Amino acid sequence: MISRLPEGLTTPALVVDVDVLEGNIARMAEAGRGGGFALRPHAKTHKCPPIAERQRAAGAVGLTVATIGEAEVFAGQGFTDLFIAYPLWADGDKARRLRRLAETVSLRLTADSADGARQLGAAVRGADRPVELLVEIDSGHHRTGVAPVDAAAVGKAAADAGLDVRGVFTFPGHGYGYGPQARAQAARDEERALTEAAEALRAAGLAADVISGGSTPTAALADQGAVNELRPGVYVFNDATQIALGSCTPDDLALVAAATVVSTPAPDRFVLDTGSKVLGTDVTPWVTGHGYLPDFPDASITALSEHHATVVLPEGTKTPPLGSRIAVAPNHVCSAVNLVDELVITRQGEIVDRWAVAARGANA
């Protein structure tokens, strides 16, 4: 956890303890090696090349991104193995940008429909290097992805469109559920769905060498026999949701929003200058309020305005004085990072650097 907030810091700001960050990266890398998994972390969490460089140095085989824009940013920073884990509809300018990426990096795409696969194939047709495709599978989150039994139809359309079908992937998002049972159930659902989908591809004469899964809540529960690649993202920083789910402890928080107490309107209440434009607006059933305060773990952020966070204290807790610096872990760190231009990097409570959030706003 952030050891202490730097003196003289202008708030609000997102502050990263680089020692905790590097520890989180090292632990996930070691878990991947120990479990026999390739690690392809999702960079949409941090959007920050210096963090991606640390992940690569720790053994990541490549990066996962969510958009063409994110892929372009990281390609421009020398990252040459990129998976856009999103069922793109590649027409117009998006098709042209994909083709440019395909000429410069090892590019992996996904589809969850035959029409989507054909559209991707048309976009990158004629590229000098093969473009890989993983069929997206719905393993229980019910967002995007096909049923495992339908993987072959999508894979066949992709292969006919000139794409190099390599396997299957899923996002076990229903692991964001109540308690460790939900995480374990999502991991088992992931394994069953990916195994069935991979078998369907092979039965159709297609490759299924890559079987990709894993989110931060489920990565530690993945079964090597069914999955051979993991794509966690949030683990680099962690957040209030991961604490509530039991995926980490407060000591694993590498990022917090630094805030200042600007008002103490009542004995049980104070107001911070870190509102929705820094913390984001995500709420979950697993976190009480709009964030977690490590120094006041029983307090609750009961309301957010754009530039105000209202904190209610439990009875008997002393209100911090005006001007106090307070750390807040966002509910969803990915959203918070996308709201700022830079991360303030600290070591042992001292500012040592500032890193640009280079892919901020690269949403298309």
N, C-alpha and C positions, 0 to 999 in steps of 0.2 A: 504494500500500500504506500501511497505518497507519504514520505516520512514527515515532511512539513512543507507548507507553502512558502515560496520565496518571499523575502522581505521586499517591500517596495513594488510588488507586482500590481500592474494596472488591471482591474477587474471590470467586467467578466473576461475570463480567458480559460482555455482548455490547457491543462498542465499535465505533462507526461513525466513520470519517473522512469528514466531510461534503464536503471538497474532492474526494476520490476518488469518492464517491457522485455528486456533481454532474457530475463529468467523465464517469463511465460513462453517466449519463442523457443528457448532451449528445451523446456519440458515437453512441449508438443512435438518438437523434432525428435527427441529421444523416444517418446511414446510411439511415434510413427516407425522409427527404426526397430524398436523392440517388438512391435507388432507385425512387422513386415509390410507396412503400408507406405506407398508413395504419398508425399504430402504436397498438395497443390492449394495453398491457402487462398482464401477469398480476400482480395485486396479492396473490395468495396467498403470494408470496415474502416481502413486507415487512409486510403487514397494517397499514400505518401511514399515516394520512392526510397527515402532512407530506411523506412521500416521494411519495405519489400527487399531491399538489399540485405538486411539482417536475416530475413527469412530464407533468402537464397543461400547466403553463407552458411546457414544452419542445415542446409540439405534439401530445401524445397525444389521439386522437379520443374516447377513453373508456377504461374499465377492463375487464379480464377478471377474473372471480372464480370460485371453485370451488363455493361454497355459497350458499344463500339467506341464511344468517347473515352471511357476508362482504358480500353485496350490501346487506343492511340497515344494516350499520355504515357503509359508504361512502355510501349514500344519505343517512343521517343527518348526514353531514359535507358534504353539498352536491354530491356527484358524481352526475350525472343521466343518464349514458349508460353502462349496465352490461350486460355479457354474462356470463351464468352458463354457463360452458363445461363442463357436466356433464350427463349424461343423467338428469335428475331423474325420479323417479316421484312425481308431484304428487298426493298424496291427503291427506285429513285436514288437519292444521294446516299442512303445507307448501303445500297448495293455497290456503288462506286467506292465508298470508303472501305467496305469489306474486301473488295478486290485489291485495293492498295495495301491493306494489312497482309493479305495473303501473299503478296510479293516480297514482304520484308520480314515476317516472323513465321514460326511454326504455329499455325492457327488451328484451333479446335472449336467447333460450333456444335449446336444442338438443335433438335427439332422434336416436336411432339405431334406432328401431322405429316402426312405425305405431301400435301400442298406446300407446307412450310419447308420441307426438305428440298422439294423441287425448286422453290424460289431461291434457297441458299445456293443450290448447285448452279443455277443460272447466273447468280451474282458473281461467283468466283471462277466460272468456267474459263479455262485457258491459262490459269495461273501457273507459274513455273514450278511451284512445289505443291504437293498434294495437300488438300484441306481435309482435316479429320472431322468426323461427326460422331457424337454420342447421342443415342436416343434417350429422351427424357421420360422417366417412369414415375407414375404416381404411386408412392408407397404408403399413402394414408393421409397426407396433408391436404389433398384435394384442392390443389391450386392449379398447377400446370403438370403436364406429363400424361402419358397414356397408360392404360392398364397393361400389366406385363405381357398378357397374351397378344396384345396388339403391337408389340415392339417390332416384330418381323416386318409388318406392312410398312412401317415408317422407315425401317432400315433398308428395305428393298427399294423404296422410292429414292432414298438418299444415294444408294449405290448406283442406281440407274441414272441419277443426275450427275454422276461423276465424283461424288464425295467418297472419302475413304472411311468407311464405317468401322469404328474401333470397339464399340461396346455400348454401355448403358450408364446412366447416372440418375440420381434422385436427390431430392432435398427432404429429409425427414423432419419437416417443420412442426409436426405434431409432437415432437419431443419437447417443445415449449409448452409443457402441460404441468399439471399439479404433481409435484413430488417426484422422487427418483423412479417410481413405477412408470410414469409416462415416458421418461427418457429411455428406460430399458425396453418398454413396449415398442417405442418408435424405432429403436435400433434393431429389434427382431423383425418388425414389419419391413424395414429397409432391406435386411438380408434376404427375406423370403421373396420380396418383389424383384430385387435385382437378380437373384439366382434364377427365378422363373423367366425373367426377361432375357437374360443372357442365354439360357437354354433355347428360348424361342429364336433368337438370332442365329445360333449355331445350327439349329435344325433347318433353317432357311439357307444355310451355306454362307452365312456372314460371320465376320470376326466378332468376338466378344472378349478381347484381351484386357480391356479397361472396364473395371466395375467400380464405379466411383460413388461414394456416399459421404456421410459424416457432416454434422454441424457441430458447433462448440458443445451443446448439451449432450450429444450422442457420441462424439468422437472417442471418448474413453471406453465406450461400451461396444465398439465395432468388433465384429468377428472376422478374423483374418481369412477364414475359409470361404467367406462369401463376398468380401469387399477387398480390393487391393489398392484403393486410392481414397484419401480423405481430403475434404475441402473446408475445414473450419475457418472462421474469420474473426469472430468477436474475441477469441482467446487472447489476442495480442494485448488488448486493453482490459477486457471484462467490463461488467457494468452491473447496475442494480438488479436487473433481471437474472443474470447468471448467479449472483449471490443467492437470490430467492429460490432458484431452481436447484441449488446445491452443486452447480458446475464449478464453482470456485469459492474462495473465502475472501473477506475484505482485504486480507494481506496480498491478494493477487490483483488488486485494482491498480493498473498502471496509469490510468487517466482519470482525472476529476475536473470538474468545472470549479474554478476558483471564483468565489463570490465575496462581496462585502456586505455586512449588515448595515442597511441604510435607514431602517426604521424599527423601533421597538414599541409598537402602539399599545401593547397589553403585556401583563406579566408572563403570560403563557404563549406569547407570539412574537415573532420578529420577521422582518422582510429583507430579502436578499436582492442584489442587483442582477441576478442571473435568471432571466425569464425564459419564455418559450423560444426566443430567437437565439438562445445558446443551448438550452437543455433539450430542445425539441418538444413535441407534444405527445409522444407515445405514452400510453398508459397500459398496464397489463393487470390481469387478475392476481398476479403473484407478488406485486409490489404495492404497498400502501402509499398512495400519493404519486408524486412526480419525480422521485429520485431518492437516493439513499445518502444520508449524512454520516460519514464514519465517526465524527466526533459526537454525534447525537443520534445513535442508532435507533432509539425509540421515538424519535421525532417524526413528523410527517409533513411533507410539502403538500398542503391541502389545496392550493390554488396557484395557477400560473397566469400571469399576464405577459405581454411581450417583453417587459423589462423588470418584472417583479416576480419573486417566488415567496409565497407566504408559508412560513414554517410554524407549525403548532407543536409545542413542547408538552411532554407528559407532566402531570402534576408534580410539583416539587423540584423541577429542573430549573436551574438558574438561567435566565436569558443572557446571551452574550452581549457585551456592550457595543454601542454604535462604533462602526469602523473596524470591527473584528473581521478577520479573513476566515471564511468557512469553505470547506471542500464539499462538493456534491457529486456523487456518481450518477450520471444520467441513467434513466431507465433503459434506453436503447442507444448505445454509444455510436453506432453507425450514423444515425440521424444527426446526432450532436456534432460529429466531426464534419459532416457535410455543410454545416452552418458557419464554419469559421475559415479564415484564410490561412491560419498558421497554428501550429502546436508549439507551446512553450516547453522546452525540454530541460529537465532538471536532473541533478544528481546530488543526493544528500542535501536537498533543500536549496541548492544554488542553481541559478539559471546557467546552462552551459551552451544552449543553442536554441534556434527557432527553425522549425521545419515547415515548409510550405505544404499545404494540403493541395497538391498539384492537380488532382483529379476532382476537386470540388466542383459540383455543378455539371459534371460531364454525364448528363443524364440521358443522352441520346446516342 
